[in-house]
Amino acid sequence: MMESVLILGAKSDIGKALAREYARHGYDLILAARDAGTALRDFASDLRIRSQRNVILRSLDILSVEAHEDFYFSLGKRPAGVICVIGYMGDQTAASKDFREFKRITDTNYTAVACFLNVVANDFQRRRKGFIIGISSVAGDRGRKKNYIYGASKAALSAYLSGLRARLYPHGVHVMTVKPGFVKTRMTMAIKLPPILTATPEDAARQIYTAQKKDKDVIYVKGRWRLIMGIIRLIPERIFKAYCNF
Ligand SMILES: NC(=O)c1ccc[n+]([C@@H]2O[C@H](COP(=O)([O-])OP(=O)(O)OC[C@H]3O[C@@H](n4cnc5c(N)ncnc54)[C@H](OP(=O)(O)O)[C@@H]3O)[C@@H](O)[C@H]2O)c1
């Protein structure tokens, strides 16, 4: 039997592109989404036919943290890798007034994802193999006034993945952090994105697959975002707070 990859947030455009990419390279897939059975049925049938790979659907709401262990250990054969694509931009204005929206952003991007990855990490460490990919964001590299609540949750995820990478490295388990800049997806469809800084989900999936095979630690999609965020991080707070209105 072939090795499989578990994709959390498989209904997202990036999740679907990753599913196609890993299937193209011979992996079986376990696709998880909140309503996997209905939402992903047609996508999975199409993928099975095109790739001749085994594609299994599983439902998971990442916020149901008590269900994580049961979900993971009921998968049968454990996956060779886990990719978490789950994310929630939310409404910052609402979140700054309503703790429920604040908590939903924080939990969806960080707390619940980290709880799930704790389960995976312990299993992979025991088995001394596997890879974990977390989709974070350039928004986590510096808090900006327009999306600092989402950004803070992604910063927490990036810090978590960095520590997890160091913990699992001696056990032969690889952890990769992905920081997309702009990707043309459902999440960003209402925003006018500059083409030169914007990737398609397919570009993102190709870059992620290639980087994972090379055991990269942190990647930016597109690569030029590394330079941009390096410069943005260097701007002194005094200037950033007064002039950087983005
Ligand atoms: N697009 C960009 O420009 C961009 C930039 C930087 C980082 N990212 C990150 O890239 C990842 C994919 O984003 P995307 O652009 O493809 O947006 P998206 O389509 O909104 O994807 C987000 C995914 O998260 C899932 N999700 C949200 N809450 C969940 C929950 N409680 N339980 C399980 N799944 C949940 C959504 O599930 P449903 O399908 O059920 O709603 C959706 O599949 C996210 O982590 C995002 O933060 C995107």
The ligand as a MOL file (V3000), in Angstrom:
LIG
                    3D

  0  0  0     0  0            999 V3000
M  V30 BEGIN CTAB
M  V30 COUNTS 48 52 0 0 0
M  V30 BEGIN ATOM
M  V30 1 N -5.1710 33.2220 0.3970 0
M  V30 2 C -4.1570 33.9160 0.8710 0
M  V30 3 O -3.7600 34.9630 0.3130 0
M  V30 4 C -3.4230 33.4400 2.1040 0
M  V30 5 C -2.3360 34.1880 2.5340 0
M  V30 6 C -1.6460 33.7740 3.6510 0
M  V30 7 C -2.0190 32.6200 4.3110 0
M  V30 8 N -3.1180 31.9060 3.8780 0 CHG=1
M  V30 9 C -3.4790 30.7100 4.6230 0
M  V30 10 O -3.6390 29.6380 3.7160 0
M  V30 11 C -4.5750 28.6960 4.2570 0
M  V30 12 C -5.6410 28.3900 3.2210 0
M  V30 13 O -6.3730 29.5680 2.9780 0
M  V30 14 P -7.2350 29.8360 1.6850 0
M  V30 15 O -6.7800 31.1110 1.1330 0
M  V30 16 O -7.2650 28.6190 0.8030 0 CHG=-1
M  V30 17 O -8.6510 30.1590 2.3340 0
M  V30 18 P -9.9530 29.3050 2.6500 0
M  V30 19 O -10.5060 28.7470 1.4100 0
M  V30 20 O -10.8140 30.1890 3.4850 0
M  V30 21 O -9.3830 28.0970 3.5280 0
M  V30 22 C -9.4760 28.0070 4.8720 0
M  V30 23 C -9.8650 26.5860 5.2060 0
M  V30 24 O -9.9280 26.4770 6.6240 0
M  V30 25 C -11.0550 25.6900 6.9110 0
M  V30 26 N -11.5910 25.9230 8.2360 0
M  V30 27 C -11.9390 27.0950 8.8130 0
M  V30 28 N -12.4200 26.8790 10.0430 0
M  V30 29 C -12.3790 25.5240 10.2550 0
M  V30 30 C -12.7430 24.6700 11.3240 0
M  V30 31 N -13.2770 25.1420 12.4560 0
M  V30 32 N -12.5410 23.3420 11.1960 0
M  V30 33 C -12.0180 22.8350 10.0460 0
M  V30 34 N -11.6710 23.5920 8.9950 0
M  V30 35 C -11.8470 24.9220 9.0960 0
M  V30 36 C -12.0890 26.1110 5.8870 0
M  V30 37 O -13.0760 25.1180 5.8430 0
M  V30 38 P -14.4410 25.2620 5.0300 0
M  V30 39 O -14.0310 24.9980 3.6300 0
M  V30 40 O -15.3110 24.2340 5.6390 0
M  V30 41 O -14.9160 26.6860 5.2480 0
M  V30 42 C -11.2430 26.2250 4.6380 0
M  V30 43 O -11.1670 24.9900 3.9780 0
M  V30 44 C -5.1250 29.3370 5.5430 0
M  V30 45 O -4.4260 28.8340 6.6500 0
M  V30 46 C -4.8020 30.8050 5.3480 0
M  V30 47 O -4.6850 31.4750 6.5840 0
M  V30 48 C -3.8160 32.2930 2.7790 0
M  V30 END ATOM
M  V30 BEGIN BOND
M  V30 1 1 1 2
M  V30 2 2 2 3
M  V30 3 1 2 4
M  V30 4 1 4 5
M  V30 5 2 4 48
M  V30 6 2 5 6
M  V30 7 1 6 7
M  V30 8 2 7 8
M  V30 9 1 8 9
M  V30 10 1 8 48
M  V30 11 1 9 10
M  V30 12 1 9 46
M  V30 13 1 10 11
M  V30 14 1 11 12
M  V30 15 1 11 44
M  V30 16 1 12 13
M  V30 17 1 13 14
M  V30 18 2 14 15
M  V30 19 1 14 16
M  V30 20 1 14 17
M  V30 21 1 17 18
M  V30 22 2 18 19
M  V30 23 1 18 20
M  V30 24 1 18 21
M  V30 25 1 21 22
M  V30 26 1 22 23
M  V30 27 1 23 24
M  V30 28 1 23 42
M  V30 29 1 24 25
M  V30 30 1 25 26
M  V30 31 1 25 36
M  V30 32 1 26 27
M  V30 33 1 26 35
M  V30 34 2 27 28
M  V30 35 1 28 29
M  V30 36 1 29 30
M  V30 37 2 29 35
M  V30 38 1 30 31
M  V30 39 2 30 32
M  V30 40 1 32 33
M  V30 41 2 33 34
M  V30 42 1 34 35
M  V30 43 1 36 37
M  V30 44 1 36 42
M  V30 45 1 37 38
M  V30 46 2 38 39
M  V30 47 1 38 40
M  V30 48 1 38 41
M  V30 49 1 42 43
M  V30 50 1 44 45
M  V30 51 1 44 46
M  V30 52 1 46 47
M  V30 END BOND
M  V30 END CTAB
M  END
